[in-house]
Amino acid sequence: SGTPNREEIKREEILERRLKECEEQYLHLFAHTNDIIFQADDQGRFVVVNPPAAVALKRPLEQMLGLHYLDLVAPEHHRAVERFYNVQFLRRTKESYYEFEVVAGDGSRVWLGQAVQLIFDGESIRGFHAIARDITAQKVAESALRESEIRFRNAFDSAPIGMALVSINGYWLQVNRAICDIFGYTPEELLKTTFHPLTHPEDVDLDVEQRNRMAAGEIRSYQREKRY
């Protein structure tokens, strides 16, 4: 007969209970994760947004629903972000990752690292699902590092005294103009060699000894007069 037996009914009840548990776990994660989660339709308008998104972007949830994702993107990033995701849709790339800056509800800027997954309905694209993370602190640190490197490079290159970065094996890694003038070599020529052939033979051993002590952590630096 077509009537389900007890085992089938019990199996269906177990499956329904597990499905409900999974849904509850997902809803809890959706609401309490640190990540920003949202879903947009095929026009790019938000249809689902989680509470952490409202907190991170300082906008009420009800205000975000119906917004186009570009409404949040910082103006100077509009074209690049739109082009990136248009390419994803045209190529039907299932997953992608992009970093860009958005404008929060209070006018402040937030950098997001966003993973986007297209939602398919058969052969048609129904929209996309995105998980984003606030990476503002990382971007600030990267910017500070770049500025520090630029300052170091400017000071290094324009210093009136000879300066160089040298590998543990004695190879020149970076040299400034002053040290090239001292030796009479071009930067390209110096970077192909080590300090050993330029050092007076009687002064090489002490250099090597001190370098080995630094490599072993016995000393942090040393200063000496030597012949080249």
Steps between C-alpha positions, in 0.01 A plus 500: 500500500594867474467558874842573664602256773629596844866488399441736209302739720773489766769563237307798364457641852876468564578674171256780576648546847855511363395746230341724762815481715716593200273794420514620861880470505526693172268775628706528818822522300339744256402732783805471725802455272755780475473488122268707285258275310249607241316380194413710197270443205610490136484882491744530791245611760514360854221259590660349812743669740626372836510714820885517514488676160283773648743540791815506284352738242314709759170480314159367615416161350175625352690781329741258333234273353427605144822700466724427204844376606658796318306735730745400775820507294726805536464721187864460391457120503171491305635432154755239607253309720224510238740383229632216718156358578364559150783280375409237759138498378593499130748218543267324744787457745352322800726655763718810523677720756549875492607775740349847493397791722141577600338800667337421835178665615691758707721596205805306617686269264523121539716267291334168419650176374204338328446147367209475256327183385251510216156345556374301202145399413561244227698689237391842625681708763250583776734723698800462726590416855787687667706468814712804583742586777614836633869526401541870579770439763696286253477768231610771743801288599586434134480872422721587798752238389508639145553853632777377729668321210479814285652712778776245551570481127517880467731531800711206382539620141574863581728444801840673459676200658540159343221261600423143400285202594705181489389136520638260761715355221656837427307585182398861444118517503446876480756775458466876492664748267758612758647151546513451123695826471741384770576173322471627144250229403148526362218357715458216249868407531496499880182291521672222307773452758573480875693730731789248521685586177470873578640460852874507565612134542630568850161638612271226366538253789389747767195597293402135459552434871279793603236407243487145640462635854204709390344204321538294820331773704810573709500867396245727335745728321864591464703798385852503363745671273613293203677522168331447164 
